[in-house]
Amino acid sequence: MTELSNRQSDILNIARASGRVTVEDLARRFEVSAQTIRKDLNDLCDRRSMTRVHGGAIIASGVENLAYEARRFVAAEEKKAIGIAAAAQIPNGCSLFINIGTTTEEVASALTATHEDLLVITNNLNVAMLLYRHPRIEVIVAGGTVRRADGAVIGSTANNLITQFKVDYAIIGASAIDEEGALLDFDYREVQAAQAIIANARSVMLVADSTKLSRNAPVRIAHLSQIHTFVTDLPLPAGLQAICNSRGIEVIAAMPDKPADVA
């Protein structure tokens, strides 16, 4: 396989810094045609350095996740729409877990605009910071080691606190979802917390955008059959929709009219 061109190397560096690149922005930056950029991205995807998403590409996943600040930029509009749609499913006056992740943070943000009389238990310091100022939302933060990269609270102390509760709803995310319905992540300690959250909630809501369907990660969180509601941006591929149908899982597409991914 030939070496990367200077432009392709630059594209990779931009993607590592920002999480996602778009054909339009790259064509403008490098003063070349969109067709040329699409060829570059296709070459990078063939090398498994990147993964195509709608309008561009993201760094390919494997055994390590994107940096937290970079993840904020990936599918930002989709995550916001998912957060609003997920919050609409949560009634006032209930208890809930909110797990680690940039999409779960969007759910928390949406809850501050519309909800009251909530009890929220979280192992996500970013969620706690979003919610604690609101007088009608009580926040309990799990104790333990704070992961410097993203404000996640992980470890046995956090997991033990989670098991002290039985809540109405759990809001969880995933780094990847495979075609068989496995929910996957990168950090086994984070996965242990997510598994405790799932086990101690009456209803589990997965919030994940469609880019997660083209990614991979090494650690299994759970299976789609263990959740009750799946809030995403686009309608699911037929295989995953069939799994949801067979298990009675409600699927909510927050942006059903958004164009599907293009090459």
C-alpha positions, -999 to +999 in steps of 0.1 A: +000+000+000+014+034-009+023+060+017-001+087+027+000+119+008+008+151+027-028+161+023-041+128+037-017+131+067-030+166+073-066+153+071-058+126+098-042+152+121-073+175+117-096+146+125-076+136+156-079+172+169-115+178+161-131+144+161-147+147+127-140+162+093-164+172+066-159+171+028-170+207+024-147+221+050-117+200+038-123+211+001-123+247+012-092+243+034-071+225+008-086+244-022-094+212-041-127+197-053-151+178-031-145+147-053-108+149-045-115+150-008-139+121-011-112+100-027-088+109+001-113+099+027-121+067+009-084+059+008-081+066+045-111+044+052-097+016+031-066+018+054-090+016+084-076+049+096-110+066+094-147+057+092-171+074+068-201+092+083-227+116+068-209+143+049-174+134+060-155+110+083-143+103+118-112+086+132-117+049+131-121+032+165-103+001+177-091-002+213-090+035+223-118+061+222-115+095+207-105+123+231-134+136+251-133+172+237-131+157+202-162+136+209-181+167+217-178+177+180-188+144+165-225+144+156-231+174+178-264+184+162-276+148+163-267+144+200-286+176+209-317+163+191-314+129+208-311+147+242-343+166+236-362+135+224-349+114+253-358+141+279-393+141+265-397+105+276-389+112+312-418+124+335-415+149+363-411+135+397-390+105+390-356+091+398-329+083+373-293+074+366-274+093+340-242+076+329-209+088+313-209+103+278-214+133+257-249+122+245-261+115+281-249+151+289-272+164+262-301+146+279-292+163+312-290+196+295-325+191+280-339+181+314-329+214+329-351+233+305-383+212+310-383+191+342-387+194+380-388+172+410-361+148+397-336+128+417-305+122+395-277+099+405-247+102+382-211+091+378-205+120+354-192+153+368-202+171+337-238+161+343-236+171+379-223+205+369-252+210+345-279+200+370-268+211+405-279+248+401-315+238+395-335+239+428-361+213+417-335+187+407-316+168+434-282+155+424-262+127+439-227+121+426-210+087+429-177+088+448-145+073+436-116+080+412-123+109+388-110+102+353-091+134+343-098+130+306-136+134+308-148+139+344-161+103+347-162+088+382-151+052+380-141+023+403-157+001+429-167+029+452-189+045+425-203+011+416-212+003+452-231+036+455-251+028+423-262-005+437-278+013+468-305+026+445-334+013+425-344+041+401-372+046+376-350+053+346-314+048+335-299+069+307-269+052+292-247+056+261-223+034+242-192+039+221-203+013+195-232-010+186-225-040+165-249-056+140-258-083+165-270-057+190-240-058+214-234-024+232-197-018+234-172+005+251-135+010+256-129+011+294-139-020+314-142+001+346-167+024+328-185-007+316-188-021+351-206+011+362-229+009+332-238-027+340-246-017+376-268+011+363-287-012+340-292-038+368-307-012+392-332+006+369-368-003+361-365+011+326-333+015+306-329+041+278-300+039+254-290+072+237-267+068+208-263+085+174-260+065+141-222+070+139-219+044+167-232+018+143-201+021+122-176+019+151-161-009+171-149-012+207-135-041+227-156-043+259-192-055+261-216-034+282-248-053+275-271-063+246-300-044+231-324-069+246-315-055+280-329-020+272-364-007+269-360+024+247-335+033+221-333+070+212-311+077+181-310+102+152-319+080+122-341+050+116-321+018+124-308-006+098-331-035+092-311-060+113-311-039+144-347-028+140-356-065+138-339-072+171-357-043+187-391-054+172-386-089+185-378-077+220-405-050+222-379-022+224-393+013+215-371+030+189-373+068+187-355+085+157-350+122+167-340+132+131-359+108+108-358+132+078-320+137+080-303+123+048-287+089+053-249+087+052-233+092+018-200+080+004 
